[in-house]
Amino acid sequence: MSLRDNLSLSEVHMSPLSDQHFAAYVGIDWADTKHDICLQAAGDTRREFSCVPHQVARIDQWAKSLHQRFGGPIAIALELAHGPIVSVLQKYDFFTLFSINPSTLARYREAFKPSGTKDDPTDAELALDLLLRHPERFSPLRPQSASMHFLMTLIEQRRELVGDKTRFTNRLCNTLKQYYPQALVWFEHIDTVLFCDFISRWPTLSAVRHAHRKTLETRSSIRITADGHC
């Protein structure tokens, strides 16, 4: 059961939101790696669906394509009042963001009793529909101050760096397990400069066995026996 099949288009467009002269309406179902999109142009009955990766460059490309197509302003409904995607979208002055409470969206979703089929409405479509049908329940998010925007940008960059660190560490750990598991035993943490220096200088067990014991103990704070044990 989809909203497009079960709600009349006159119901969707009864909202006073049309008095605000938005050129288009967008519902977003956000996630850490990608965002599902439901788009409806003002005065149109059709809804378009797409997906945008959570990458600043790709979001920027998507935002600029909407601006080129519709101009502005464009109303966006999403299940967040703050966070990475909000920070990214708030820098565009042609977007007006509306936050949908997660519990409100959950109750709205439950009201339609989704069957689990591909025709069920997506959360992006539900968020869009809520904004169109009940605009009086939602207020635009206030634009961020310059200092807050800068802070949120730093937080987003840190989040990306932490994610990169986790991915690289996991890849390194899986690789070492295949040919050099002793290194994982000798070090409690492999996400350190000490471990990186060690693995760069002695990338194999054979290299460690040929190293001077005093050098190993001084540079790595470990003790290696001839059989490869610490």
Backbone as JSON, one array per atom type, in Angstrom:
{
  "sequence": "MSLRDNLSLSEVHMSPLSDQHFAAYVGIDWADTKHDICLQAAGDTRREFSCVPHQVARIDQWAKSLHQRFGGPIAIALELAHGPIVSVLQKYDFFTLFSINPSTLARYREAFKPSGTKDDPTDAELALDLLLRHPERFSPLRPQSASMHFLMTLIEQRRELVGDKTRFTNRLCNTLKQYYPQALVWFEHIDTVLFCDFISRWPTLSAVRHAHRKTLETRSSIRITADGHC",
  "N": [[0.84, -1.19, 0.0], [0.83, 2.01, -1.08], [1.4, 5.51, -0.53], [0.88, 7.03, -2.7], [-1.05, 5.6, -4.04], [-3.17, 5.51, -2.25], [-3.89, 7.98, -1.2], [-5.67, 10.82, -2.09], [-4.76, 13.21, -4.55], [-5.72, 15.75, -4.19], [-5.98, 15.92, -1.45], [-3.33, 15.9, -0.67], [-2.45, 18.36, -1.58], [-3.92, 20.26, -0.19], [-2.81, 21.69, 1.8], [-1.79, 24.66, 3.64], [0.81, 25.15, 3.17], [1.37, 25.63, 0.57], [0.93, 28.3, 0.3], [3.26, 29.45, 1.0], [4.82, 29.46, -1.11], [6.75, 27.55, -2.02], [8.99, 26.07, -4.28], [9.45, 23.41, -4.64], [9.15, 20.25, -2.93], [10.73, 18.16, -0.58], [11.39, 15.0, 0.8], [13.49, 13.38, 3.12], [15.14, 10.44, 3.97], [17.45, 9.78, 6.13], [20.75, 8.34, 6.52], [23.82, 6.8, 7.69], [25.53, 6.31, 5.56], [24.16, 6.82, 3.19], [21.4, 8.63, 1.65], [17.97, 8.46, 1.26], [15.72, 9.82, -1.08], [12.72, 11.64, -1.65], [10.91, 13.42, -3.93], [8.77, 16.13, -4.78], [7.44, 18.31, -7.05], [6.15, 21.64, -6.83], [2.7, 22.04, -7.42], [2.6, 19.79, -8.96], [1.72, 16.33, -9.45], [3.25, 14.14, -9.35], [5.75, 12.0, -7.88], [9.18, 11.75, -7.3], [11.86, 9.47, -6.88], [15.02, 8.92, -5.39], [18.51, 8.37, -4.56], [21.15, 9.51, -2.52], [24.58, 9.4, -1.92], [26.26, 9.7, 1.28], [28.25, 11.9, 0.95], [30.08, 14.8, 0.83], [30.64, 16.09, -1.6], [28.89, 14.8, -3.39], [26.39, 15.38, -2.27], [26.41, 18.12, -2.53], [26.41, 18.34, -5.3], [23.9, 17.25, -5.84], [22.22, 19.11, -4.49], [22.76, 21.48, -5.9], [21.81, 20.77, -8.38], [19.07, 20.62, -7.9], [18.57, 23.3, -7.33], [19.19, 24.48, -9.77], [17.2, 23.39, -11.29], [14.72, 24.05, -10.01], [15.02, 26.53, -8.82], [14.2, 28.43, -6.1], [12.33, 29.02, -3.02], [13.06, 25.76, -1.55], [11.4, 23.26, 0.16], [12.36, 21.07, 2.73], [11.89, 18.05, 4.34], [12.93, 16.21, 7.09], [14.16, 13.69, 9.37], [15.56, 14.83, 11.49], [16.92, 17.31, 13.67], [19.36, 18.27, 13.99], [22.76, 17.45, 13.11], [25.06, 15.73, 10.87], [23.97, 15.69, 8.17], [22.08, 17.71, 8.32], [23.68, 19.93, 8.9], [25.12, 20.1, 6.54], [23.09, 20.66, 4.65], [22.04, 23.07, 5.55], [23.67, 25.1, 4.72], [22.86, 25.97, 2.29], [21.08, 28.56, 0.98], [18.71, 28.41, -0.39], [17.3, 26.28, 0.55], [14.78, 25.3, 2.86], [14.55, 23.92, 5.92], [12.68, 21.4, 7.6], [12.07, 19.79, 10.58], [11.13, 16.49, 11.33], [9.66, 14.82, 13.94], [10.97, 11.75, 15.16], [9.26, 9.88, 16.48], [6.78, 10.75, 15.68], [6.89, 10.27, 12.94], [7.15, 7.5, 13.04], [4.66, 6.71, 14.09], [3.02, 7.59, 12.08], [3.9, 6.01, 9.99], [3.11, 3.51, 10.97], [0.37, 3.76, 10.87], [-0.33, 3.27, 8.29], [0.08, 0.63, 8.02], [2.26, -1.01, 6.75], [2.94, -3.49, 4.31], [5.28, -4.74, 3.83], [6.09, -4.99, 1.26], [7.47, -4.0, -1.94], [5.96, -1.87, -2.71], [5.25, -0.41, -0.51], [5.15, 2.72, 1.26], [8.1, 4.73, 1.46], [10.27, 5.93, 4.13], [11.2, 8.41, 3.43], [9.21, 9.3, 1.67], [7.06, 9.3, 3.42], [7.84, 11.29, 5.26], [7.83, 13.51, 3.57], [5.11, 13.53, 2.9], [3.91, 13.99, 5.38], [4.73, 16.62, 5.88], [3.42, 17.98, 3.83], [0.72, 17.46, 4.31], [0.27, 18.18, 6.97], [1.26, 20.86, 7.67], [1.08, 22.76, 9.65], [2.11, 21.68, 11.92], [4.81, 21.79, 11.91], [7.79, 23.65, 12.15], [10.12, 25.81, 10.53], [13.61, 25.05, 10.66], [15.96, 26.97, 12.46], [18.46, 28.92, 10.88], [21.94, 28.11, 11.15], [24.36, 29.79, 13.18], [27.4, 31.45, 12.14], [29.61, 30.63, 13.65], [28.61, 28.28, 14.83], [28.1, 26.76, 12.58], [30.7, 26.41, 11.66], [31.74, 24.9, 13.77], [30.15, 22.56, 13.57], [31.02, 21.7, 11.11], [33.65, 20.97, 11.69], [33.12, 18.89, 13.47], [31.88, 17.05, 11.76], [34.02, 16.5, 10.03], [35.74, 15.3, 11.84], [34.23, 13.03, 12.46], [34.31, 11.69, 10.02], [37.06, 11.18, 9.83], [37.45, 9.48, 12.03], [35.92, 7.33, 11.18], [37.39, 6.58, 8.9], [39.79, 5.83, 10.14], [38.96, 3.6, 11.62], [38.17, 1.84, 9.56], [40.64, 1.47, 8.16], [42.22, 0.39, 10.18], [40.89, -2.02, 10.71], [41.24, -3.31, 8.24], [44.02, -3.57, 8.2], [44.41, -5.21, 10.43], [43.07, -7.59, 9.61], [44.69, -8.3, 7.46], [47.21, -8.77, 8.68], [46.61, -10.95, 10.27], [46.68, -13.01, 8.49], [49.35, -13.45, 7.73], [51.13, -12.56, 9.65], [50.51, -12.86, 12.49], [51.71, -12.67, 14.98], [52.45, -10.03, 15.5], [50.09, -8.85, 16.24], [49.7, -9.94, 18.69], [51.79, -9.0, 20.23], [51.26, -6.3, 20.52], [48.91, -4.34, 22.2], [47.29, -2.36, 21.16], [46.75, -1.41, 17.85], [46.36, 0.92, 16.55], [48.24, 2.99, 16.78], [51.06, 5.27, 16.77], [53.42, 4.06, 17.52], [53.01, 1.33, 16.88], [52.68, 1.54, 14.11], [55.23, 2.48, 13.36], [56.73, 0.27, 14.12], [55.7, -1.84, 12.48], [56.33, -0.85, 10.02], [59.12, -0.84, 10.01], [59.76, -3.51, 10.65], [58.29, -5.55, 8.86], [57.71, -8.26, 8.66], [57.78, -11.51, 10.27], [60.22, -12.74, 9.92], [61.89, -10.55, 9.52], [61.86, -9.41, 12.06], [63.13, -11.38, 13.56], [65.72, -11.15, 12.68], [66.48, -8.79, 13.7], [68.25, -6.72, 16.08], [68.09, -7.53, 19.48], [68.23, -5.58, 21.5], [67.58, -3.29, 20.08], [64.95, -3.79, 19.37], [63.72, -3.88, 21.9], [64.18, -1.32, 22.77], [63.0, 0.37, 20.86], [60.43, -0.65, 20.6], [59.46, -1.61, 22.99], [59.02, -4.3, 23.57], [59.65, -7.79, 24.13], [61.28, -10.2, 22.33], [61.48, -13.62, 21.6], [63.52, -16.25, 20.22], [61.85, -17.98, 18.88], [59.82, -16.45, 18.02], [58.04, -15.55, 19.92], [56.8, -13.27, 22.44]],
  "CA": [[0.0, 0.0, 0.0], [1.65, 3.21, -1.17], [0.67, 6.75, -0.34], [0.46, 7.52, -4.01], [-2.23, 4.86, -4.43], [-4.21, 5.55, -1.25], [-4.24, 9.34, -0.85], [-6.01, 11.63, -3.25], [-3.82, 14.31, -4.74], [-6.31, 16.96, -3.62], [-5.65, 15.92, -0.03], [-1.93, 16.23, -0.52], [-2.19, 19.76, -1.9], [-4.81, 21.13, 0.58], [-2.02, 22.34, 2.84], [-1.42, 26.07, 3.51], [2.22, 25.24, 2.81], [1.46, 26.18, -0.79], [0.93, 29.75, 0.4], [4.62, 29.92, 1.23], [5.43, 29.54, -2.44], [7.89, 26.67, -2.24], [9.05, 25.58, -5.66], [9.45, 21.95, -4.59], [9.13, 19.67, -1.59], [11.62, 16.99, -0.54], [11.48, 14.19, 2.02], [14.78, 12.68, 3.18], [15.37, 9.38, 4.95], [18.89, 9.87, 6.26], [21.52, 7.22, 7.06], [25.23, 7.15, 7.81], [26.26, 6.19, 4.3], [23.39, 7.3, 2.04], [20.15, 9.28, 1.99], [16.9, 8.23, 0.29], [15.07, 11.08, -1.41], [11.42, 11.67, -2.33], [10.76, 14.79, -4.42], [7.53, 16.5, -5.46], [7.45, 19.7, -7.48], [4.93, 22.37, -6.52], [1.71, 21.99, -8.48], [2.69, 18.53, -9.7], [1.18, 15.2, -8.7], [4.2, 13.03, -9.4], [6.83, 11.96, -6.89], [10.39, 11.14, -7.82], [12.65, 8.82, -5.83], [16.43, 8.77, -5.7], [19.38, 8.1, -3.41], [22.38, 10.29, -2.58], [25.58, 8.95, -0.94], [26.65, 10.71, 2.26], [29.54, 12.46, 0.58], [29.84, 16.24, 0.68], [30.65, 16.45, -3.02], [27.68, 14.28, -4.04], [25.26, 16.14, -1.75], [26.52, 19.43, -3.15], [25.98, 18.17, -6.69], [22.44, 17.06, -5.81], [21.6, 20.37, -4.09], [22.88, 22.45, -6.99], [20.94, 20.33, -9.48], [17.72, 21.05, -7.53], [18.5, 24.76, -7.47], [19.17, 24.78, -11.2], [15.92, 22.93, -11.83], [13.54, 24.69, -9.4], [15.27, 27.81, -8.18], [13.95, 28.28, -4.68], [12.88, 28.12, -2.0], [12.7, 24.34, -1.59], [11.13, 22.75, 1.51], [12.93, 19.74, 2.96], [11.45, 17.39, 5.58], [13.82, 15.12, 7.47], [13.94, 13.19, 10.72], [16.64, 15.33, 12.33], [17.0, 18.75, 13.89], [20.78, 18.58, 13.91], [23.55, 16.31, 12.66], [25.87, 15.99, 9.67], [23.21, 16.02, 6.96], [21.46, 19.02, 8.56], [24.74, 20.93, 8.75], [25.45, 20.23, 5.11], [21.99, 21.27, 3.91], [21.74, 24.43, 6.0], [24.53, 26.1, 4.08], [22.21, 26.42, 1.05], [20.03, 29.5, 1.36], [17.47, 28.1, -1.1], [16.63, 25.2, 1.28], [14.16, 25.54, 4.16], [14.5, 22.6, 6.54], [11.65, 21.13, 8.59], [12.4, 18.58, 11.33], [10.02, 15.6, 11.66], [9.97, 14.01, 15.13], [11.01, 10.33, 14.82], [8.08, 9.17, 16.98], [5.66, 11.14, 14.82], [7.05, 9.54, 11.69], [6.9, 6.09, 13.32], [3.21, 6.52, 14.21], [2.45, 7.8, 10.74], [4.22, 4.8, 9.24], [2.3, 2.42, 11.49], [-1.02, 3.99, 10.47], [-0.56, 2.73, 6.96], [0.26, -0.81, 8.11], [3.03, -1.48, 5.59], [2.88, -4.94, 4.09], [6.61, -5.27, 3.62], [6.34, -5.14, -0.17], [8.19, -2.88, -2.54], [5.04, -0.77, -2.93], [5.06, 0.34, 0.73], [5.8, 4.03, 1.23], [9.39, 4.84, 2.14], [10.29, 6.98, 5.15], [11.37, 9.68, 2.74], [7.9, 9.7, 1.17], [6.23, 9.59, 4.59], [8.25, 12.6, 5.77], [7.32, 14.5, 2.62], [3.66, 13.57, 3.0], [3.58, 14.64, 6.64], [4.93, 18.06, 5.74], [2.41, 18.51, 2.93], [-0.62, 17.3, 4.87], [0.16, 18.77, 8.3], [2.32, 21.88, 7.76], [0.96, 23.54, 10.88], [2.79, 20.99, 13.01], [6.26, 21.86, 11.74], [8.38, 24.98, 11.98], [11.45, 25.74, 9.88], [14.78, 25.09, 11.53], [16.69, 28.22, 12.38], [19.8, 28.79, 10.27], [23.04, 28.09, 12.11], [25.29, 30.92, 13.19], [28.66, 31.15, 11.46], [30.47, 29.86, 14.55], [28.05, 26.94, 15.0], [28.32, 26.04, 11.33], [32.11, 26.03, 11.64], [31.88, 23.81, 14.73], [29.54, 21.35, 13.01], [31.9, 21.25, 10.04], [34.76, 20.28, 12.34], [32.6, 17.62, 14.01], [31.68, 16.15, 10.62], [35.33, 16.07, 9.57], [36.25, 14.35, 12.83], [33.49, 11.78, 12.29], [34.84, 11.02, 8.84], [38.4, 10.7, 10.16], [37.3, 8.32, 12.92], [35.46, 6.24, 10.33], [38.54, 6.15, 8.09], [40.72, 5.14, 11.03], [38.39, 2.28, 11.94], [38.25, 0.99, 8.37], [42.02, 1.14, 7.87], [42.69, -0.49, 11.25], [40.3, -3.35, 10.48], [41.89, -3.91, 7.08], [45.37, -3.94, 8.61], [44.29, -6.36, 11.33], [42.72, -8.77, 8.82], [45.86, -8.67, 6.66], [48.24, -9.32, 9.56], [46.16, -12.27, 10.74], [46.96, -13.99, 7.45], [50.76, -13.79, 7.56], [51.98, -12.01, 10.7], [49.64, -12.72, 13.67], [52.5, -12.37, 16.18], [52.45, -8.59, 15.74], [48.85, -8.51, 16.93], [49.84, -10.41, 20.07], [52.79, -8.16, 20.91], [50.73, -4.96, 20.76], [47.51, -4.29, 22.62], [46.6, -1.46, 20.24], [47.47, -1.26, 16.58], [46.08, 2.25, 16.0], [49.19, 3.91, 17.43], [52.27, 5.6, 16.01], [54.42, 3.05, 17.88], [52.77, 0.13, 16.08], [52.95, 1.86, 12.7], [56.68, 2.51, 13.21], [57.21, -1.1, 14.23], [55.32, -2.65, 11.32], [57.03, -0.31, 8.85], [60.53, -1.24, 10.06], [59.83, -4.97, 10.64], [56.98, -5.94, 8.31], [57.52, -9.71, 8.68], [58.38, -12.19, 11.42], [61.62, -12.96, 9.58], [62.62, -9.3, 9.76], [61.99, -9.26, 13.51], [64.11, -12.36, 14.05], [67.05, -10.69, 12.31], [66.76, -7.51, 14.34], [68.95, -6.79, 17.35], [67.15, -7.56, 20.59], [68.24, -4.3, 22.2], [66.87, -2.33, 19.24], [63.52, -4.08, 19.5], [63.25, -3.51, 23.22], [64.25, 0.13, 22.91], [62.07, 1.05, 19.95], [59.07, -1.18, 20.62], [59.07, -1.98, 24.35], [58.61, -5.7, 23.64], [60.75, -8.75, 24.18], [61.04, -11.24, 21.34], [62.32, -14.8, 21.7], [63.96, -16.74, 18.92], [60.75, -18.69, 18.2], [58.78, -15.51, 17.6], [57.14, -15.22, 21.02], [57.27, -12.18, 23.27]],
  "C": [[0.88, 1.24, 0.0], [0.8, 4.44, -0.97], [0.14, 7.27, -1.67], [-0.84, 6.85, -4.45], [-3.4, 5.1, -3.5], [-4.59, 6.94, -0.78], [-4.57, 10.11, -2.11], [-5.05, 12.79, -3.34], [-4.39, 15.61, -4.2], [-6.01, 17.05, -2.14], [-4.22, 16.38, 0.18], [-1.7, 17.72, -0.7], [-3.14, 20.72, -1.18], [-4.04, 22.04, 1.54], [-1.76, 23.82, 2.57], [0.05, 26.25, 3.15], [2.38, 25.85, 1.42], [1.46, 27.7, -0.78], [2.33, 30.32, 0.6], [5.45, 29.89, -0.06], [6.74, 28.75, -2.55], [7.84, 26.13, -3.66], [9.01, 24.06, -5.73], [9.5, 21.5, -3.13], [9.92, 18.37, -1.62], [11.51, 16.31, 0.82], [12.78, 13.42, 1.98], [14.76, 11.65, 4.29], [16.88, 9.23, 5.07], [19.48, 8.57, 6.81], [22.98, 7.63, 7.09], [25.95, 7.18, 6.47], [25.51, 6.71, 3.09], [22.06, 7.86, 2.54], [19.13, 9.03, 0.89], [16.09, 9.51, 0.14], [13.71, 10.83, -2.06], [11.14, 13.13, -2.67], [9.41, 14.99, -5.09], [7.59, 17.98, -5.79], [6.13, 20.36, -7.12], [3.97, 22.33, -7.71], [1.72, 20.72, -9.3], [2.15, 17.41, -8.83], [2.16, 14.05, -8.62], [5.26, 13.15, -8.32], [8.0, 11.18, -7.47], [11.22, 10.6, -6.66], [14.09, 8.66, -6.29], [17.2, 8.51, -4.42], [20.68, 8.86, -3.61], [23.35, 9.76, -1.55], [25.9, 10.07, 0.04], [28.1, 11.12, 2.0], [29.29, 13.93, 0.24], [29.75, 16.64, -0.79], [29.37, 16.01, -3.72], [26.43, 15.02, -3.56], [25.24, 17.53, -2.39], [26.04, 19.38, -4.59], [24.46, 18.04, -6.76], [21.73, 18.38, -5.5], [21.62, 21.38, -5.23], [22.0, 22.06, -8.18], [19.48, 20.71, -9.18], [17.56, 22.55, -7.73], [18.43, 25.16, -8.94], [17.81, 24.44, -11.8], [14.74, 23.75, -11.33], [13.78, 26.13, -8.94], [15.08, 27.66, -6.68], [12.75, 29.12, -4.27], [12.36, 26.69, -2.17], [12.54, 23.86, -0.15], [11.66, 21.33, 1.64], [12.48, 19.22, 4.32], [12.39, 16.24, 5.87], [13.7, 14.86, 8.97], [15.03, 13.63, 11.68], [16.5, 16.83, 12.51], [18.44, 19.21, 13.86], [21.52, 17.31, 13.51], [24.25, 16.64, 11.36], [25.06, 16.42, 8.46], [22.53, 17.38, 7.1], [22.49, 20.14, 8.35], [25.09, 21.17, 7.29], [24.36, 21.0, 4.37], [21.74, 22.72, 4.3], [22.63, 25.5, 5.37], [23.93, 26.62, 2.78], [21.03, 27.31, 1.41], [18.72, 29.25, 0.63], [16.73, 26.91, -0.5], [16.01, 25.75, 2.56], [13.9, 24.18, 4.79], [13.41, 22.52, 7.61], [11.99, 19.79, 9.26], [11.13, 17.8, 11.67], [10.43, 14.74, 12.86], [9.94, 12.53, 14.77], [9.78, 9.55, 15.29], [6.85, 9.51, 16.14], [5.71, 10.38, 13.51], [6.74, 8.06, 11.89], [5.41, 5.81, 13.42], [2.53, 6.68, 12.86], [2.69, 6.57, 9.87], [3.32, 3.65, 9.65], [0.84, 2.54, 11.04], [-1.35, 3.4, 9.11], [-0.33, 1.22, 6.88], [1.02, -1.36, 6.9], [3.03, -3.01, 5.5], [4.24, -5.56, 3.92], [6.94, -5.47, 2.16], [7.03, -3.9, -0.71], [7.29, -1.68, -2.78], [4.75, 0.03, -1.66], [5.74, 1.69, 0.64], [7.11, 4.02, 1.99], [9.3, 5.93, 3.2], [10.48, 8.35, 4.54], [10.03, 10.2, 2.23], [6.97, 10.05, 2.33], [6.55, 10.97, 5.17], [7.72, 13.71, 4.87], [5.82, 14.65, 2.78], [3.2, 14.25, 4.29], [3.68, 16.16, 6.51], [3.84, 18.69, 4.87], [1.01, 18.5, 3.56], [-0.81, 18.0, 6.22], [1.22, 19.86, 8.51], [2.27, 22.68, 9.05], [1.71, 22.93, 12.05], [4.31, 21.17, 12.96], [6.71, 23.29, 11.49], [9.75, 24.83, 11.33], [12.57, 25.77, 10.93], [15.49, 26.43, 11.36], [18.05, 28.01, 11.73], [20.88, 28.82, 11.36], [23.85, 29.39, 12.03], [26.58, 30.48, 12.51], [29.57, 30.3, 12.34], [29.95, 28.45, 14.75], [28.25, 26.12, 13.73], [29.77, 25.56, 11.24], [32.36, 24.85, 12.58], [31.33, 22.51, 14.17], [30.36, 20.8, 11.85], [33.08, 20.47, 10.6], [34.32, 18.93, 12.88], [32.41, 16.6, 12.89], [33.01, 15.63, 10.09], [35.93, 15.06, 10.53], [35.55, 13.0, 12.68], [34.02, 10.98, 11.1], [36.23, 10.44, 9.11], [38.35, 9.47, 11.06], [36.84, 7.11, 12.11], [36.59, 5.69, 9.46], [39.52, 5.34, 8.94], [40.24, 3.73, 11.34], [38.49, 1.34, 10.75], [39.68, 0.55, 8.07], [42.59, 0.17, 8.92], [42.15, -1.9, 11.06], [40.96, -4.05, 9.3], [43.3, -4.38, 7.43], [45.35, -5.18, 9.49], [44.0, -7.64, 10.55], [43.9, -9.25, 7.98], [46.93, -9.33, 7.52], [47.86, -10.71, 10.07], [46.55, -13.36, 9.75], [48.44, -14.38, 7.39], [51.66, -13.36, 8.72], [51.17, -11.81, 11.99], [50.41, -12.37, 14.94], [52.46, -10.88, 16.52], [51.2, -8.16, 16.49], [48.88, -8.95, 18.39], [50.76, -9.48, 20.86], [52.23, -6.78, 21.28], [49.25, -5.02, 21.14], [46.68, -3.43, 21.68], [47.42, -1.29, 18.97], [47.2, 0.09, 15.92], [46.95, 3.29, 16.68], [50.38, 4.17, 16.52], [53.33, 4.55, 16.28], [54.24, 1.8, 17.03], [53.08, 0.38, 14.61], [54.46, 1.9, 12.43], [57.25, 1.09, 13.21], [56.94, -1.88, 12.95], [55.98, -2.14, 10.05], [58.47, -0.77, 8.82], [60.69, -2.75, 9.99], [58.5, -5.54, 10.16], [56.72, -7.44, 8.29], [58.17, -10.29, 9.93], [59.87, -12.44, 11.18], [62.45, -11.71, 9.85], [62.83, -9.06, 11.25], [63.08, -10.17, 14.05], [65.54, -11.94, 13.72], [67.42, -9.35, 12.95], [67.51, -7.73, 15.64], [67.93, -6.68, 18.49], [67.06, -6.2, 21.29], [67.47, -3.24, 21.41], [65.36, -2.52, 19.36], [62.97, -3.59, 20.84], [63.23, -1.99, 23.41], [63.17, 0.83, 22.09], [60.63, 0.6, 20.11], [58.58, -1.6, 21.99], [58.5, -3.39, 24.42], [59.84, -6.56, 23.68], [60.4, -9.93, 23.27], [62.0, -12.4, 21.57], [62.63, -15.3, 20.31], [62.84, -17.42, 18.16], [59.6, -17.76, 17.83], [57.8, -15.16, 18.68], [57.72, -14.07, 21.82], [57.38, -12.63, 24.73]]
}
